[in-house]
Amino acid sequence: MSRSTVQLAASSAEVKASSRAAAAKSGGRIILVPVDFSDHSAAALKKSAEFADLMQATLIILHVVHDPGEMPGYYSKLIKKKRATRIQDIAAEAFEQFVDRVAAENSRLTALQGAHKLMVQGLPVTRILEVVKHIDPMMVIMGSQGRTGLKHLVIGSKAAQIMQLCPVPVTIVKQPKKDSKS
């Protein structure tokens, strides 16, 4: 396993320090991209890198470490080898692999190559909003499955909650369907 470049921020001060380093690279222009390793997150990361390249902004890619009650073992399913490891380490490895894969598939996007990777622990919506408060990005770009109807009511939508509560503009990206012609 290679040494991870993912930073686990345990405090608000660490989140602020990470954002200062990212802001210094781009004159304060930051795009925050929360990811959960899904195809929708990959599409959002690609789109955010396109925007960042156009706007000369820095990407901060955020993952919120959690092991939800409805899917215990979420991270262990992402790593092929079975081993006794802290969930944060498993999440960091999966995060690194996800970003590396998206960057390799989109090598022309320079913003992906210099992106800051930040990990925090907690409930995704709450922690994403806290990070937004601390780093004050230009915008948030995130993926969404686009659930509607009963599934949306029962499961909820993190993206919809972020859109309603976030103090900065939010762009939602959906992965195009595989059988789509466009």
C-alpha positions in Angstrom: 0.0 0.0 0.0 1.4 3.4 -1.0 1.5 6.3 1.5 -1.8 8.1 1.3 -1.9 11.9 0.6 -5.4 12.1 2.1 -5.6 14.3 5.1 -8.0 13.4 7.9 -9.0 16.6 9.6 -9.9 16.0 13.2 -10.6 19.6 14.1 -11.9 22.9 12.6 -8.4 24.2 12.8 -7.1 21.4 10.6 -9.9 22.0 8.1 -9.0 25.8 8.0 -5.3 25.0 7.6 -6.0 22.7 4.6 -8.2 25.4 3.0 -5.5 28.1 3.5 -3.0 25.9 1.6 -5.6 25.3 -1.2 -6.6 29.0 -1.4 -3.0 30.1 -1.6 -2.6 28.2 -4.9 -5.6 29.9 -6.6 -6.0 33.3 -5.0 -8.8 32.1 -2.8 -10.9 30.5 -5.5 -11.9 27.0 -4.1 -14.5 24.5 -5.4 -15.5 21.9 -2.8 -16.4 18.5 -4.2 -17.9 16.0 -1.6 -17.5 12.4 -2.9 -18.8 9.0 -1.9 -16.9 6.9 -4.5 -20.1 6.4 -6.6 -20.3 6.9 -10.4 -22.3 10.1 -9.7 -19.4 11.4 -7.5 -17.0 10.5 -10.3 -19.1 12.5 -12.8 -19.2 15.5 -10.3 -15.5 15.3 -9.8 -14.9 15.4 -13.5 -17.3 18.3 -14.0 -15.8 20.2 -11.1 -12.3 19.8 -12.5 -13.5 21.2 -15.8 -14.9 24.2 -14.0 -11.8 24.6 -11.9 -9.6 24.6 -15.0 -11.7 27.3 -16.6 -11.9 29.5 -13.5 -8.4 28.8 -12.3 -9.7 27.5 -9.0 -8.4 24.8 -6.7 -10.4 21.7 -6.0 -10.8 20.4 -2.4 -12.2 16.9 -2.7 -14.0 16.0 0.5 -15.0 12.6 1.9 -17.0 12.2 5.1 -16.1 9.0 6.9 -19.1 7.2 8.2 -20.3 3.6 8.4 -24.1 4.1 8.2 -26.4 1.8 10.0 -28.2 0.8 6.8 -24.9 -0.3 5.2 -22.5 -1.6 7.9 -19.2 -2.5 6.5 -19.5 0.1 3.6 -15.7 0.7 3.4 -14.6 -2.9 3.9 -16.6 -3.8 0.8 -14.5 -1.3 -1.2 -11.1 -2.8 -0.3 -10.5 -6.3 -1.7 -8.1 -7.5 1.1 -9.6 -8.6 4.4 -7.6 -7.2 7.3 -8.0 -5.6 10.7 -7.7 -1.9 10.0 -9.2 1.3 11.3 -12.1 2.4 9.3 -10.4 5.8 8.7 -7.4 4.0 7.0 -9.7 1.9 4.8 -11.7 5.0 3.8 -8.4 6.9 3.1 -7.2 4.1 0.9 -10.5 3.9 -1.0 -10.6 7.7 -1.3 -7.1 7.7 -2.8 -7.9 4.9 -5.2 -11.1 6.7 -6.3 -9.4 10.0 -7.0 -6.5 8.3 -8.7 -8.9 6.4 -11.0 -10.8 9.6 -11.9 -7.6 11.6 -12.5 -6.2 8.8 -14.7 -9.3 8.7 -16.8 -9.3 12.5 -17.2 -5.6 13.3 -17.4 -6.2 16.4 -19.5 -7.8 18.1 -16.4 -5.0 19.8 -14.6 -7.2 20.7 -11.6 -7.4 17.0 -10.7 -3.7 16.6 -10.5 -3.3 19.3 -7.9 -6.5 18.8 -5.9 -6.4 18.7 -2.1 -7.9 15.6 -0.6 -9.7 16.2 2.8 -11.4 13.6 5.0 -13.5 14.3 8.0 -15.6 12.0 10.2 -19.3 12.3 11.1 -22.7 12.6 9.5 -22.3 13.6 5.8 -24.7 16.5 5.5 -23.7 18.1 8.9 -19.9 17.7 8.2 -20.1 19.0 4.6 -21.9 22.1 5.8 -19.3 22.6 8.6 -16.5 22.3 6.0 -18.3 24.8 3.8 -18.5 27.2 6.7 -14.8 26.9 7.5 -13.3 27.1 3.9 -15.8 29.4 2.3 -15.6 27.9 -1.3 -16.9 29.6 -4.4 -19.3 26.7 -4.9 -20.0 23.1 -4.1 -20.3 20.5 -6.8 -21.7 17.1 -5.9 -23.2 14.0 -7.4 -26.7 12.7 -6.9 -28.5 9.6 -7.8 -31.6 11.6 -8.4 -34.0 9.5 -6.5 -37.6 10.5 -6.7 -41.0 9.5 -5.2 -41.1 7.0 -2.4 -37.4 6.2 -2.5 -36.6 9.9 -2.0 -39.1 10.2 0.9 -37.9 7.0 2.6 -34.1 7.3 2.0 -33.8 11.1 1.7 -31.3 12.9 -0.4 -28.1 14.3 1.0 -27.7 16.5 -2.1 -31.2 18.0 -1.6 -30.4 18.8 2.0 -27.1 20.4 1.0 -28.8 22.5 -1.6 -31.4 23.7 0.9 -28.9 24.5 3.7 -25.7 25.5 1.9 -24.8 29.2 2.0 -22.9 29.0 -1.3 -24.1 27.9 -4.8 -24.5 24.2 -5.2 -24.3 22.4 -8.5 -25.7 18.8 -8.7 -24.3 16.4 -11.3 -25.8 13.1 -12.3 -23.9 10.4 -14.1 -25.4 9.9 -17.6 -27.2 6.6 -18.0 -25.1 3.9 -19.7 -27.6 3.4 -22.6 -27.9 7.1 -23.2 -26.9 8.3 -26.7 -25.8 11.8 -25.7 
